[in-house]
Amino acid sequence: MLFTLAVILFVAWLLGVIGVYTIGAIVHFMLVVAAILFIVGLVSGRRTAV
């Protein structure tokens, strides 16, 4: 039981260390893509579903 808890905490810590840089970059990239697609949708004149 204690070993399982230690493994779970270690994996969560490892994901936190790696994820800080990776997830932040992915979120910013997705925001840029969403903004570009929004602008392209406005320029092309297609109506977006609201």
N, C-alpha and C positions, 0 to 999 in steps of 0.2 A: 504494500500500500504506500509506504513512504517512498520507495523507489519509483513507483508510478507517478506520484506527485512531483518528485524531483525531475523526472524526465519531462513531464508536461510543462513545468515551470521553465526548464532549460530551453525547450522548443519555443515557448512563447517569448522568452527573452531574445533568442536568436532571431525570430521573425521580427521582433521589434527593432533590433539593431540593423538588420538588413532592410526592413521595410521602410524605415525613416527616409532613406534616400530614394529607394526604388518607387515606393508608392507616391511620394511627393512629386517625383518627375512624371509619373504616369498621369496623375491628376492634372498637373499643369498642361501636359500634352493634350489630354482629352478636352480641357477647357478651351485651348487654342483651336482644336478641330471643331468643337461645337460653335465657337464664334465665327469661324470661317464658313461653316455650313449655313449658319444663320444669315450671314451677309450675302452669300451666294443665293440663298432662297429669296432674299429681299430684292436683289438685283435682277434675278431672272423673272420676277413678277408672279411666281407661283404662290397661291394662297396656302398658308400652313393651317393644319387642323388645330383648332384651339379647344 
